[in-house]
Amino acid sequence: MNRIRRHLSSYRYSVRGIVFAFRYENNMLIHLAAAIAVVVVNALLHVNPTEWLITLILIALAWMAEIFNTAIEKLADRVTKEQDELIGKAKDLASGAVLVICFFAVICASIIYLPYILKL
């Protein structure tokens, strides 16, 4: 029983991290607005279940990438606030990962939504 209680209490830290990301990271609010827009468009266009799954997975991947990016930035800032070439590269790589998933999410959205829009 103690193991289960410990396991369940560990979710508190995960939720705290998610709340932190949405509360203090402006980019997460942009991702949230985009996610809301995607859900609304999906509902309005009556996309099929597979397309719903694809868009929800892409939303989750974008949020996950942004949270990892934030974690790397916070950790790097803890190491040093001074200009450091390797830390700068690490931050750029993490930021690039966010851009990659968002770029491909836009491509997937175009592929999914274009046929629906052309029918209108």
Secondary structure by P-SEA (a helix, b strand, c coil): caaaaaaaaaaaaaaaaaaaaaaccaaaaaaaaaaaaaaaaaaaacccaaaaaaaaaaaaaaaaaaaaaaaaaaaaaaacccccaaaaaaaaaaaaaaaaaaaaaaaaaaaacaaaaaac
